[in-house]
Amino acid sequence: MTGVFPSPSPSLRRPRPGPLAAVAVSAAVLATALVAVPAADAGTAAPAAYPRVAPAPGGAAAPAAEPTPTTAASTPNTSPFPPSAPTNLTATAVRTGSVTLTWTAATPGCCAIAGYDITYYQAFDDVIYSAGVGAVTTTTITNYLQPGRQYSFRVAARDTLGHRSASTDPLTVVTPVTDTGPDTTPPSAPRDLTVGEVTPSTATLSWSPSTDDVGVLGYNVYRFDGWFSSTLVATVPGTTYTASLPPSTPLRNLYYVRARDAVGNVSIASNTVTLPTTSTPTPPPPSTCRVTYRNQSEWSGGYVATVTVQNTSTTAVDGWIVTFGYPGDQQVTSAWNATVGQTGATVTARNVDWNRVLAPGGSATFGVQGRWGASDAPPTGFSLNGVGCAVG
């Protein structure tokens, strides 16, 4: 492994000789000289076996040079170099309640690999699970796995001193709904989920189709709140869905899609998209009027009714038009104290000259007579000059 290593620690540096070291070296040199110096009649050449000792003038031996050590002291490297990340994480077997993982071993840093830590979680959930194994390169995870669910796995190495490597890239798998049925292979994931046309109340989702070894039956559309709750909002046969815009909430409004086959296997989820929320409607102005409708008499095929409109505001109303809709098939044939007209089910009553002004708290009453066939149900909504009124 190529890396940048720090300079040797102080315990590994050779100390400069002090007085004691000098005495020790002098004693060693003296002993060497006593052995190496030849007799007076042996000539002036130093013995070949001691090349570092040369005779000094007058027959005395010169001090030998300090020997250079040939190997450094063998001390364990405890510097904080973590292992490299494991690589090539794959799932070699995926069943309803287990996933077998295999990876390429990490390269040790300062110390030997002691084992591996696996973390995993279910998609669109906020709970993370973990498991630890020894210095192996394969393991089978069984805890907390369920059929037809999507999980993501990562693996990190740890050494004998507790240093931990970076994790692998996430590996995402989806478990089948059966291990023994005729179809145990989930469809491929839908791709390129996008938001198309948006209206004030709806948005159209579309995506690329999935494939399956037997056949894709349809697609599940989910809404995710951004924390841990997913709601299945629709199952559609094609690759588009028109969703109602969700209300504005403190949570997120993420949507995703999964393909499904005939036995219920679901694919890995598509990418997520965010739908705009419905805008909060402007609250209507407070009611400044009240309308009361009373059936005075009714017989088979005919009726007489009175309508009273009251001004509940603090200012006078100079000129009024009351509008309402009949829920049945009534038709007005005559009226009094107002000019009344009808278009379809909608009835419009306009003041006459003498009751044109409604003082604050004042009211006016007009009457209608008409015919009906299937229903003479009273109207339930009224407006005064285009503003809704309270009823009753």
Secondary structure, 3 states (H helix, E strand, C coil): CCCCCCCCCHHHCCCCCCHHHHHHHHHHHHHHHHHHCCCCCCCCCCCCCCCCCCECHHHCECCCCCCCCCCCCCCCCCCCCCCCCCEEEEEEEECCCCEEEEEECCCCCCCCEEEEEEEEEECCCCCEEEEEECCCCEEEECCCCCCCCEEEEEEEEEECCCCECCCCCCEEEECCCCCCCCCCCCCCCCEEEEEEEECCCEEEEEEECCCCCCCEEEEEEEEECCCCCEEEEEEECCCEEEEECCCCCCCCCEEEEEEEECCCCECCCCCCEECCCCCCCCCCCCCCEEEEEEEEEEECCEEEEEEEEEECCCCCEECCEEEEECCCCCEEEEEECCEEEEECCEEEEECCHHHCEECCCCEEEEEEEEECCCCCCCCCCEEECCEECEEC
